[in-house]
Amino acid sequence: MSLTKKLDELLLEKKILTEKELRKALFYQEERGGTLSQILVEEGMVDESTIILLMAEELGIPTLNLSIFKVDPAIIKLIPKKIALQYELLPLSKVGTALTVAMTDPLNVLALDDVKQLTNCEIMPIFTTTKDIKAAIEEYYSETKNLEDILKDAEALEGGTLEVVQDGVEGEETFAEEGVEAPVIKMVNLILREAIKQRASDIHFEPFEKKFRIRYRIDGALREFSTPPKKMEGALLARLKILADLVITERRVPQDGRFKVKLFNKEIDFRISFLPTIFGEKAVLRVLDKSNLDVGLERLGFLPQNFKNVLESVQKPYGLILITGPTGSGKSTTLYSILNLLNTPEKNLMTIEDPVEYQVTGITQAQTVQEIGFTFVEGLRSLLRQSPDIILVGEIRDSETADIAVKASLTGHLVFSTLHTNSACGTITRLLDMGVEPFLISSSLIMAAAQRLCRKICENCKEEYAIPDDVLRRLRIDNERLKGIVSYHGKGCAVCRGSGYYGRLGTLECLVVDDEIRQMILERASSDEIEKKAREKGMASLFENAFEKFKMGLTTLEEVFRITSDE
């Protein structure tokens, strides 16, 4: 008998719910999906612990408070984290071929079968609450290591020696009185080296009341690396400040800096930002690997038509090209890859940025300094007096910058910049809102592209799978559209660290401005009208681009939904 059927009978029998309340809950279940118990808990009709006690008594399945139970790490390894999260379960103990597993739904036949097949054991389920399971999974599957373990394993880790490419004091006197200078320097070097090896885009040093956490952002998702002792917090942050040539004793105001390291015979830049918080300073390092810019536009993952549009647009002698998207959508990488392509001895390439992301040989790069009034507007005016051929403006934030950038693109300069809009066609509306005249936009704009990054399925653990019903429901995709498509996902492995994804692909929505679109801009047509016309001419939306990557077996439908859910 199913869990739902038994549960509704019990709730009425024990007079915990009235028939009217049960009908209401069943209506919500039909509307939203999910189990009846989930609906009851979400709506506050019944406490989860009450449901578990009822079901445990009825089915003769024991219950357990996981917070008072200690599990052997060897037992935890029997079930991967991804499976534990998917089915909300945790292995507890093993006697012979019998494996005891705590579950929020012990009648989930699919979960029981999968775990049985995975472990070759007979499964003995026990009831526990969702809250307990989630807390236990977080505790037992955490990738956290203590400082001693990390330093002990550091020498065994594969990889070259990390060298700081910067003159100046190494900070021995700073840590001498604490007696921890060697571990601190070694620890920081290890953190940086591992971040580079694991392809992290950011490193977060996060202070809390009783702990200090370090996390990496890999393929757009944060993953915990370690939690050094709280007493090491000051020494680690001071070491980072020394590397970035910042004031070690200043902890009251934000500080920004950068430094460079050499690993595997290549130089990698780090941009660092310190922010005072209530429990100490938080530091975030952006990892800027210039080798990513040398792969070429064709390796960024754009579909053939979009790649062709970009390539043709950037070859124009003058005009404005805008890339839009949220923070972390790969705009800078795309723009710098284009600049690398155009970086020849015959051209004078100049940038004005806040801050300079990548330092590239052959390009003149300037950084704004707000404190002394050296803004994008002043910087752009100065750049135009330097006889540039190609200009990159880090971001168009105000009407004055927009006006100068547009006019510069009409006077023989190829201008690149970024905007924060959700769609390619929304770029035109944004420029109009900034006060740029329609005739200037229509004359200058060559192409506007909205960009996102979708995670790529790990090739090492790629397998076919059935798309969950809730994903199909959220995306409103009917089965007819999925006919003939084989869906894949990564089941999780050591290569992708259990995530099922490895690497990211650029997803682009390209609006190429032709004569018809120019006329519509002059007539102040809405972004919806422009989008409709562009779609008639073959422009594919962000969703369609991402869905094409799903059809090609490069990403999952869940990832398509994640990056296009704001549309």
Secondary structure as GFF3:
##gff-version 3
##sequence-region A 1 567
A	DSSP	alpha_helix	3	13	.	.	.	ID=ss1
A	DSSP	alpha_helix	19	32	.	.	.	ID=ss2
A	DSSP	alpha_helix	36	42	.	.	.	ID=ss3
A	DSSP	alpha_helix	48	59	.	.	.	ID=ss4
A	DSSP	three_ten_helix	66	68	.	.	.	ID=ss5
A	DSSP	alpha_helix	73	76	.	.	.	ID=ss6
A	DSSP	alpha_helix	81	87	.	.	.	ID=ss7
A	DSSP	beta_strand	89	95	.	.	.	ID=ss8
A	DSSP	beta_strand	98	103	.	.	.	ID=ss9
A	DSSP	alpha_helix	109	119	.	.	.	ID=ss10
A	DSSP	beta_strand	122	127	.	.	.	ID=ss11
A	DSSP	alpha_helix	130	140	.	.	.	ID=ss12
A	DSSP	alpha_helix	147	154	.	.	.	ID=ss13
A	DSSP	beta_strand	163	164	.	.	.	ID=ss14
A	DSSP	alpha_helix	172	176	.	.	.	ID=ss15
A	DSSP	alpha_helix	181	197	.	.	.	ID=ss16
A	DSSP	beta_strand	200	207	.	.	.	ID=ss17
A	DSSP	beta_strand	212	218	.	.	.	ID=ss18
A	DSSP	beta_strand	221	226	.	.	.	ID=ss19
A	DSSP	three_ten_helix	230	232	.	.	.	ID=ss20
A	DSSP	alpha_helix	233	243	.	.	.	ID=ss21
A	DSSP	beta_strand	255	263	.	.	.	ID=ss22
A	DSSP	beta_strand	266	277	.	.	.	ID=ss23
A	DSSP	beta_strand	280	289	.	.	.	ID=ss24
A	DSSP	three_ten_helix	290	293	.	.	.	ID=ss25
A	DSSP	three_ten_helix	297	299	.	.	.	ID=ss26
A	DSSP	alpha_helix	304	314	.	.	.	ID=ss27
A	DSSP	beta_strand	319	324	.	.	.	ID=ss28
A	DSSP	alpha_helix	331	342	.	.	.	ID=ss29
A	DSSP	beta_strand	349	353	.	.	.	ID=ss30
A	DSSP	beta_strand	364	367	.	.	.	ID=ss31
A	DSSP	three_ten_helix	370	372	.	.	.	ID=ss32
A	DSSP	alpha_helix	376	384	.	.	.	ID=ss33
A	DSSP	beta_strand	390	393	.	.	.	ID=ss34
A	DSSP	alpha_helix	399	409	.	.	.	ID=ss35
A	DSSP	beta_strand	414	419	.	.	.	ID=ss36
A	DSSP	alpha_helix	426	433	.	.	.	ID=ss37
A	DSSP	alpha_helix	438	444	.	.	.	ID=ss38
A	DSSP	beta_strand	445	457	.	.	.	ID=ss39
A	DSSP	beta_strand	462	464	.	.	.	ID=ss40
A	DSSP	alpha_helix	469	475	.	.	.	ID=ss41
A	DSSP	beta_strand	488	490	.	.	.	ID=ss42
A	DSSP	beta_strand	501	512	.	.	.	ID=ss43
A	DSSP	alpha_helix	515	522	.	.	.	ID=ss44
A	DSSP	alpha_helix	527	536	.	.	.	ID=ss45
A	DSSP	alpha_helix	542	551	.	.	.	ID=ss46
A	DSSP	alpha_helix	557	564	.	.	.	ID=ss47
###
